[in-house]
């Protein structure tokens, strides 16, 4: 089965989650986003709903900004 093409936004979110140093367990406890879903997302096997992305971005104090170089 072929993997879905990953989006730049998802790739950036994965990187920022890794760089945060926060465990998947702590993220789950603090946000309610399950460890199983986080694991699948982090491996690229599954995407996230916009609702889950919003929750994680708020938790990690992230915001979406336009790339003015494009």
N, C-alpha and C positions, 0 to 999 in steps of 0.2 A: 504494500500500500504506500503510495507516494505521500510525502509530507506536504502540508500546505505551505505556500510561500509566506515567509514571515514579513511583517511590516516593520519599517524603521521605528515606529512608535513602540511596538512591542519589544524590539531589540533594545531600545534605550531603556525601557522600563526594567527589563531583565538585568541589564548592566547596573542600573542604579540600585536595584534590590540587592544584588551581589555586593556592590560597593558599600552599602549601608552597614553590612556586618550584622544585621538583625536576623535572628534565626527564623525559619519558617514557623516554628512552634510559637514564638513570640508574636509574629505577625498574625497568625491565626487567633491567638488569645486576645490580641488588641483590636482586631478588625472583623473577625468572624469569617474571613476568607479561609477556606479549609486548607490544611496542609497538603492534601491530595491534589486539589486544584492548583495550588502554588507549585507543587512538584511537577505536574504535567505542563504548566505554563513555562516554568524555568527550563525544562528540557526541550521546549518547542513542540511538544506533542499536542498541545491544545491551546487555544486562545482564551481570552477573557472577555466577558461582557463589558459594555461601557460602564455599567454600574460598579462592577468589581474594579475596573481601572480607576474610576473616580475615588473609590474607597482607598485604594492603595496609594494613589497620588496625594490624597489629603493626608493620609497617615505619614507618608514620607516627606511631606511639605514640598511637593512638586507642583509646577504649573506649566501649562502648555504655552509656548511662545512661538511666534513666527520666526523662521530662519530668513533673515534679511539678505543672506548671500545668494539665495535662489532666484 
